[in-house]
Amino acid sequence: MHAAPPVGSVPVMSAVAAGSGPLGRVDVWADDAALDAAERRLDEWEKSLAERAARAKTLSATMRDLTGTARNPDRTVEVTVDSGGLLIDLRLDERIRQQPAAHTARQILETTTAARADLLRQVSDATTQSLGDDASAQAIVDSYRSRLLPDQGSNDARR
């Protein structure tokens, strides 16, 4: 049976760690300093999450505006792709007329791949600048790589 607290006393609640150690019950928030430290850690964590969310939002806007451009070695084909890797501009030099159509088609496809690689390098740079070099940044770059250059290895963006 528990004794009643003395008249006029104020009950004190404390968090108790689960289990017991060699000293018995352990009061987790035994003093205000520990509670203040825990609140500061939570505030810092919340601030860090808010800052990361803001950087991610900025990165998203930046990525929407990116384009990749490439020219073939003899500069007869120039290709520009949008942020999704889709062709948005194709410029052909008049010298193209003097070569077989199949050769021109190959040049366009190769130059489009080079433009996508240029876009991937920009995505990689923007992501690293915004989010650092952590796992989430790498996941974003890997996702773009798999869409833009599906037949290429995983280190192409850093060439």
Summary of the structure (lengths in Angstrom):
residues: 159
radius of gyration: 29.9
end to end distance: 75.8
largest distance: 105.1
contacts: 366
relative contact order: 0.10
helix: 54%
strand: 12%
